[in-house]
Amino acid sequence: MSKNNALTSMQMLLTQSGSSHTILLTSFRRNGQGVGTPVGMKSVDGTLYFMTPASTWKARRIANTPHVTLALCTFQGEGAQPSGQWHGTPTRWL
């Protein structure tokens, strides 16, 4: 995972095909409470991809509620900028 600190927005990440960065993925519990998890994502042709085992809690939350929020962050999940949040379309399983 490259540490590209020059990224300033999610839109910039989407336009740089082949780039990767750590993103704070917030998935939601059934009661609506958000749970943030830093994940490595890769941008390919305007779409963000990440991998996780199906048995993880984030995968289970996404299976129940496919809407997520994304924000740029560090590998430890710090520095997520609320102003930089990006609400995308529902997630899809590949």
Phi and psi in radians as a Rosetta constraint file:
Dihedral C 1 N 2 CA 2 C 2 CIRCULARHARMONIC -1.399 0.35
Dihedral N 2 CA 2 C 2 N 3 CIRCULARHARMONIC 2.526 0.35
Dihedral C 2 N 3 CA 3 C 3 CIRCULARHARMONIC -1.690 0.35
Dihedral N 3 CA 3 C 3 N 4 CIRCULARHARMONIC 1.336 0.35
Dihedral C 3 N 4 CA 4 C 4 CIRCULARHARMONIC -1.539 0.35
Dihedral N 4 CA 4 C 4 N 5 CIRCULARHARMONIC 1.610 0.35
Dihedral C 4 N 5 CA 5 C 5 CIRCULARHARMONIC -1.358 0.35
Dihedral N 5 CA 5 C 5 N 6 CIRCULARHARMONIC -0.099 0.35
Dihedral C 5 N 6 CA 6 C 6 CIRCULARHARMONIC -1.330 0.35
Dihedral N 6 CA 6 C 6 N 7 CIRCULARHARMONIC -0.232 0.35
Dihedral C 6 N 7 CA 7 C 7 CIRCULARHARMONIC -1.186 0.35
Dihedral N 7 CA 7 C 7 N 8 CIRCULARHARMONIC 2.289 0.35
Dihedral C 7 N 8 CA 8 C 8 CIRCULARHARMONIC -2.039 0.35
Dihedral N 8 CA 8 C 8 N 9 CIRCULARHARMONIC -0.168 0.35
Dihedral C 8 N 9 CA 9 C 9 CIRCULARHARMONIC -2.694 0.35
Dihedral N 9 CA 9 C 9 N 10 CIRCULARHARMONIC 2.784 0.35
Dihedral C 9 N 10 CA 10 C 10 CIRCULARHARMONIC -1.123 0.35
Dihedral N 10 CA 10 C 10 N 11 CIRCULARHARMONIC -0.615 0.35
Dihedral C 10 N 11 CA 11 C 11 CIRCULARHARMONIC -1.079 0.35
Dihedral N 11 CA 11 C 11 N 12 CIRCULARHARMONIC -0.677 0.35
Dihedral C 11 N 12 CA 12 C 12 CIRCULARHARMONIC -1.116 0.35
Dihedral N 12 CA 12 C 12 N 13 CIRCULARHARMONIC -0.698 0.35
Dihedral C 12 N 13 CA 13 C 13 CIRCULARHARMONIC -1.093 0.35
Dihedral N 13 CA 13 C 13 N 14 CIRCULARHARMONIC -0.726 0.35
Dihedral C 13 N 14 CA 14 C 14 CIRCULARHARMONIC -1.131 0.35
Dihedral N 14 CA 14 C 14 N 15 CIRCULARHARMONIC -0.582 0.35
Dihedral C 14 N 15 CA 15 C 15 CIRCULARHARMONIC -1.422 0.35
Dihedral N 15 CA 15 C 15 N 16 CIRCULARHARMONIC -0.238 0.35
Dihedral C 15 N 16 CA 16 C 16 CIRCULARHARMONIC -1.735 0.35
Dihedral N 16 CA 16 C 16 N 17 CIRCULARHARMONIC 1.418 0.35
Dihedral C 16 N 17 CA 17 C 17 CIRCULARHARMONIC -1.020 0.35
Dihedral N 17 CA 17 C 17 N 18 CIRCULARHARMONIC 2.367 0.35
Dihedral C 17 N 18 CA 18 C 18 CIRCULARHARMONIC 1.576 0.35
Dihedral N 18 CA 18 C 18 N 19 CIRCULARHARMONIC -0.156 0.35
Dihedral C 18 N 19 CA 19 C 19 CIRCULARHARMONIC -1.443 0.35
Dihedral N 19 CA 19 C 19 N 20 CIRCULARHARMONIC 2.729 0.35
Dihedral C 19 N 20 CA 20 C 20 CIRCULARHARMONIC -2.369 0.35
Dihedral N 20 CA 20 C 20 N 21 CIRCULARHARMONIC 2.690 0.35
Dihedral C 20 N 21 CA 21 C 21 CIRCULARHARMONIC -2.825 0.35
Dihedral N 21 CA 21 C 21 N 22 CIRCULARHARMONIC 2.794 0.35
Dihedral C 21 N 22 CA 22 C 22 CIRCULARHARMONIC -1.476 0.35
Dihedral N 22 CA 22 C 22 N 23 CIRCULARHARMONIC 2.276 0.35
Dihedral C 22 N 23 CA 23 C 23 CIRCULARHARMONIC -2.160 0.35
Dihedral N 23 CA 23 C 23 N 24 CIRCULARHARMONIC 2.480 0.35
Dihedral C 23 N 24 CA 24 C 24 CIRCULARHARMONIC -1.505 0.35
Dihedral N 24 CA 24 C 24 N 25 CIRCULARHARMONIC 1.857 0.35
Dihedral C 24 N 25 CA 25 C 25 CIRCULARHARMONIC -1.603 0.35
Dihedral N 25 CA 25 C 25 N 26 CIRCULARHARMONIC 2.086 0.35
Dihedral C 25 N 26 CA 26 C 26 CIRCULARHARMONIC -1.851 0.35
Dihedral N 26 CA 26 C 26 N 27 CIRCULARHARMONIC 1.991 0.35
Dihedral C 26 N 27 CA 27 C 27 CIRCULARHARMONIC -1.836 0.35
Dihedral N 27 CA 27 C 27 N 28 CIRCULARHARMONIC 2.894 0.35
Dihedral C 27 N 28 CA 28 C 28 CIRCULARHARMONIC -2.130 0.35
Dihedral N 28 CA 28 C 28 N 29 CIRCULARHARMONIC 2.367 0.35
Dihedral C 28 N 29 CA 29 C 29 CIRCULARHARMONIC -1.251 0.35
Dihedral N 29 CA 29 C 29 N 30 CIRCULARHARMONIC 2.951 0.35
Dihedral C 29 N 30 CA 30 C 30 CIRCULARHARMONIC -1.048 0.35
Dihedral N 30 CA 30 C 30 N 31 CIRCULARHARMONIC -0.495 0.35
Dihedral C 30 N 31 CA 31 C 31 CIRCULARHARMONIC -1.470 0.35
Dihedral N 31 CA 31 C 31 N 32 CIRCULARHARMONIC 0.043 0.35
Dihedral C 31 N 32 CA 32 C 32 CIRCULARHARMONIC 1.630 0.35
Dihedral N 32 CA 32 C 32 N 33 CIRCULARHARMONIC -0.116 0.35
Dihedral C 32 N 33 CA 33 C 33 CIRCULARHARMONIC -1.266 0.35
Dihedral N 33 CA 33 C 33 N 34 CIRCULARHARMONIC 2.269 0.35
Dihedral C 33 N 34 CA 34 C 34 CIRCULARHARMONIC -1.410 0.35
Dihedral N 34 CA 34 C 34 N 35 CIRCULARHARMONIC 2.503 0.35
Dihedral C 34 N 35 CA 35 C 35 CIRCULARHARMONIC -2.244 0.35
Dihedral N 35 CA 35 C 35 N 36 CIRCULARHARMONIC 2.001 0.35
Dihedral C 35 N 36 CA 36 C 36 CIRCULARHARMONIC -1.535 0.35
Dihedral N 36 CA 36 C 36 N 37 CIRCULARHARMONIC 2.370 0.35
Dihedral C 36 N 37 CA 37 C 37 CIRCULARHARMONIC -2.416 0.35
Dihedral N 37 CA 37 C 37 N 38 CIRCULARHARMONIC 2.170 0.35
Dihedral C 37 N 38 CA 38 C 38 CIRCULARHARMONIC -1.258 0.35
Dihedral N 38 CA 38 C 38 N 39 CIRCULARHARMONIC 2.283 0.35
Dihedral C 38 N 39 CA 39 C 39 CIRCULARHARMONIC -2.376 0.35
Dihedral N 39 CA 39 C 39 N 40 CIRCULARHARMONIC 2.644 0.35
Dihedral C 39 N 40 CA 40 C 40 CIRCULARHARMONIC -1.475 0.35
Dihedral N 40 CA 40 C 40 N 41 CIRCULARHARMONIC 2.206 0.35
Dihedral C 40 N 41 CA 41 C 41 CIRCULARHARMONIC -2.132 0.35
Dihedral N 41 CA 41 C 41 N 42 CIRCULARHARMONIC 2.621 0.35
Dihedral C 41 N 42 CA 42 C 42 CIRCULARHARMONIC -2.133 0.35
Dihedral N 42 CA 42 C 42 N 43 CIRCULARHARMONIC 2.409 0.35
Dihedral C 42 N 43 CA 43 C 43 CIRCULARHARMONIC -1.693 0.35
Dihedral N 43 CA 43 C 43 N 44 CIRCULARHARMONIC 2.238 0.35
Dihedral C 43 N 44 CA 44 C 44 CIRCULARHARMONIC -2.391 0.35
Dihedral N 44 CA 44 C 44 N 45 CIRCULARHARMONIC 2.008 0.35
Dihedral C 44 N 45 CA 45 C 45 CIRCULARHARMONIC 0.886 0.35
Dihedral N 45 CA 45 C 45 N 46 CIRCULARHARMONIC 0.785 0.35
Dihedral C 45 N 46 CA 46 C 46 CIRCULARHARMONIC 1.403 0.35
Dihedral N 46 CA 46 C 46 N 47 CIRCULARHARMONIC 0.143 0.35
Dihedral C 46 N 47 CA 47 C 47 CIRCULARHARMONIC -2.126 0.35
Dihedral N 47 CA 47 C 47 N 48 CIRCULARHARMONIC 2.416 0.35
Dihedral C 47 N 48 CA 48 C 48 CIRCULARHARMONIC -1.680 0.35
Dihedral N 48 CA 48 C 48 N 49 CIRCULARHARMONIC 2.401 0.35
Dihedral C 48 N 49 CA 49 C 49 CIRCULARHARMONIC -2.211 0.35
Dihedral N 49 CA 49 C 49 N 50 CIRCULARHARMONIC 2.538 0.35
Dihedral C 49 N 50 CA 50 C 50 CIRCULARHARMONIC -2.584 0.35
Dihedral N 50 CA 50 C 50 N 51 CIRCULARHARMONIC 2.788 0.35
Dihedral C 50 N 51 CA 51 C 51 CIRCULARHARMONIC -2.082 0.35
Dihedral N 51 CA 51 C 51 N 52 CIRCULARHARMONIC 2.491 0.35
Dihedral C 51 N 52 CA 52 C 52 CIRCULARHARMONIC -2.707 0.35
Dihedral N 52 CA 52 C 52 N 53 CIRCULARHARMONIC 2.540 0.35
Dihedral C 52 N 53 CA 53 C 53 CIRCULARHARMONIC -1.075 0.35
Dihedral N 53 CA 53 C 53 N 54 CIRCULARHARMONIC 2.534 0.35
Dihedral C 53 N 54 CA 54 C 54 CIRCULARHARMONIC -1.111 0.35
Dihedral N 54 CA 54 C 54 N 55 CIRCULARHARMONIC -0.342 0.35
Dihedral C 54 N 55 CA 55 C 55 CIRCULARHARMONIC -1.472 0.35
Dihedral N 55 CA 55 C 55 N 56 CIRCULARHARMONIC -0.073 0.35
Dihedral C 55 N 56 CA 56 C 56 CIRCULARHARMONIC -1.306 0.35
Dihedral N 56 CA 56 C 56 N 57 CIRCULARHARMONIC 2.739 0.35
Dihedral C 56 N 57 CA 57 C 57 CIRCULARHARMONIC -1.120 0.35
Dihedral N 57 CA 57 C 57 N 58 CIRCULARHARMONIC -0.646 0.35
Dihedral C 57 N 58 CA 58 C 58 CIRCULARHARMONIC -1.129 0.35
Dihedral N 58 CA 58 C 58 N 59 CIRCULARHARMONIC -0.651 0.35
Dihedral C 58 N 59 CA 59 C 59 CIRCULARHARMONIC -1.132 0.35
Dihedral N 59 CA 59 C 59 N 60 CIRCULARHARMONIC -0.685 0.35
Dihedral C 59 N 60 CA 60 C 60 CIRCULARHARMONIC -1.161 0.35
Dihedral N 60 CA 60 C 60 N 61 CIRCULARHARMONIC -0.721 0.35
Dihedral C 60 N 61 CA 61 C 61 CIRCULARHARMONIC -1.127 0.35
Dihedral N 61 CA 61 C 61 N 62 CIRCULARHARMONIC -0.722 0.35
Dihedral C 61 N 62 CA 62 C 62 CIRCULARHARMONIC -1.150 0.35
Dihedral N 62 CA 62 C 62 N 63 CIRCULARHARMONIC -0.607 0.35
Dihedral C 62 N 63 CA 63 C 63 CIRCULARHARMONIC -1.108 0.35
Dihedral N 63 CA 63 C 63 N 64 CIRCULARHARMONIC -0.612 0.35
Dihedral C 63 N 64 CA 64 C 64 CIRCULARHARMONIC -1.393 0.35
Dihedral N 64 CA 64 C 64 N 65 CIRCULARHARMONIC -0.727 0.35
Dihedral C 64 N 65 CA 65 C 65 CIRCULARHARMONIC -2.354 0.35
Dihedral N 65 CA 65 C 65 N 66 CIRCULARHARMONIC 1.732 0.35
Dihedral C 65 N 66 CA 66 C 66 CIRCULARHARMONIC -1.307 0.35
Dihedral N 66 CA 66 C 66 N 67 CIRCULARHARMONIC -0.058 0.35
Dihedral C 66 N 67 CA 67 C 67 CIRCULARHARMONIC -1.466 0.35
Dihedral N 67 CA 67 C 67 N 68 CIRCULARHARMONIC 2.310 0.35
Dihedral C 67 N 68 CA 68 C 68 CIRCULARHARMONIC -2.332 0.35
Dihedral N 68 CA 68 C 68 N 69 CIRCULARHARMONIC 2.859 0.35
Dihedral C 68 N 69 CA 69 C 69 CIRCULARHARMONIC -2.057 0.35
Dihedral N 69 CA 69 C 69 N 70 CIRCULARHARMONIC 2.635 0.35
Dihedral C 69 N 70 CA 70 C 70 CIRCULARHARMONIC -2.256 0.35
Dihedral N 70 CA 70 C 70 N 71 CIRCULARHARMONIC 2.517 0.35
Dihedral C 70 N 71 CA 71 C 71 CIRCULARHARMONIC -2.619 0.35
Dihedral N 71 CA 71 C 71 N 72 CIRCULARHARMONIC 2.517 0.35
Dihedral C 71 N 72 CA 72 C 72 CIRCULARHARMONIC -1.127 0.35
Dihedral N 72 CA 72 C 72 N 73 CIRCULARHARMONIC 2.493 0.35
Dihedral C 72 N 73 CA 73 C 73 CIRCULARHARMONIC -2.732 0.35
Dihedral N 73 CA 73 C 73 N 74 CIRCULARHARMONIC 3.134 0.35
Dihedral C 73 N 74 CA 74 C 74 CIRCULARHARMONIC -1.504 0.35
Dihedral N 74 CA 74 C 74 N 75 CIRCULARHARMONIC 3.052 0.35
Dihedral C 74 N 75 CA 75 C 75 CIRCULARHARMONIC -1.042 0.35
Dihedral N 75 CA 75 C 75 N 76 CIRCULARHARMONIC -0.504 0.35
Dihedral C 75 N 76 CA 76 C 76 CIRCULARHARMONIC -1.509 0.35
Dihedral N 76 CA 76 C 76 N 77 CIRCULARHARMONIC -0.023 0.35
Dihedral C 76 N 77 CA 77 C 77 CIRCULARHARMONIC 1.527 0.35
Dihedral N 77 CA 77 C 77 N 78 CIRCULARHARMONIC 0.185 0.35
Dihedral C 77 N 78 CA 78 C 78 CIRCULARHARMONIC -1.623 0.35
Dihedral N 78 CA 78 C 78 N 79 CIRCULARHARMONIC 2.753 0.35
Dihedral C 78 N 79 CA 79 C 79 CIRCULARHARMONIC 1.405 0.35
Dihedral N 79 CA 79 C 79 N 80 CIRCULARHARMONIC 0.226 0.35
Dihedral C 79 N 80 CA 80 C 80 CIRCULARHARMONIC -1.098 0.35
Dihedral N 80 CA 80 C 80 N 81 CIRCULARHARMONIC 2.210 0.35
Dihedral C 80 N 81 CA 81 C 81 CIRCULARHARMONIC -1.710 0.35
Dihedral N 81 CA 81 C 81 N 82 CIRCULARHARMONIC 1.938 0.35
Dihedral C 81 N 82 CA 82 C 82 CIRCULARHARMONIC -0.943 0.35
Dihedral N 82 CA 82 C 82 N 83 CIRCULARHARMONIC -0.605 0.35
Dihedral C 82 N 83 CA 83 C 83 CIRCULARHARMONIC -1.203 0.35
Dihedral N 83 CA 83 C 83 N 84 CIRCULARHARMONIC -0.356 0.35
Dihedral C 83 N 84 CA 84 C 84 CIRCULARHARMONIC -1.653 0.35
Dihedral N 84 CA 84 C 84 N 85 CIRCULARHARMONIC 0.147 0.35
Dihedral C 84 N 85 CA 85 C 85 CIRCULARHARMONIC -1.122 0.35
Dihedral N 85 CA 85 C 85 N 86 CIRCULARHARMONIC 2.596 0.35
Dihedral C 85 N 86 CA 86 C 86 CIRCULARHARMONIC -2.363 0.35
Dihedral N 86 CA 86 C 86 N 87 CIRCULARHARMONIC 2.196 0.35
Dihedral C 86 N 87 CA 87 C 87 CIRCULARHARMONIC -1.769 0.35
Dihedral N 87 CA 87 C 87 N 88 CIRCULARHARMONIC 1.995 0.35
Dihedral C 87 N 88 CA 88 C 88 CIRCULARHARMONIC -1.757 0.35
Dihedral N 88 CA 88 C 88 N 89 CIRCULARHARMONIC -3.044 0.35
Dihedral C 88 N 89 CA 89 C 89 CIRCULARHARMONIC -1.265 0.35
Dihedral N 89 CA 89 C 89 N 90 CIRCULARHARMONIC 2.892 0.35
Dihedral C 89 N 90 CA 90 C 90 CIRCULARHARMONIC -0.997 0.35
Dihedral N 90 CA 90 C 90 N 91 CIRCULARHARMONIC 2.619 0.35
Dihedral C 90 N 91 CA 91 C 91 CIRCULARHARMONIC -1.249 0.35
Dihedral N 91 CA 91 C 91 N 92 CIRCULARHARMONIC 2.724 0.35
Dihedral C 91 N 92 CA 92 C 92 CIRCULARHARMONIC -2.268 0.35
Dihedral N 92 CA 92 C 92 N 93 CIRCULARHARMONIC 2.507 0.35
Dihedral C 92 N 93 CA 93 C 93 CIRCULARHARMONIC -1.460 0.35
Dihedral N 93 CA 93 C 93 N 94 CIRCULARHARMONIC 2.384 0.35
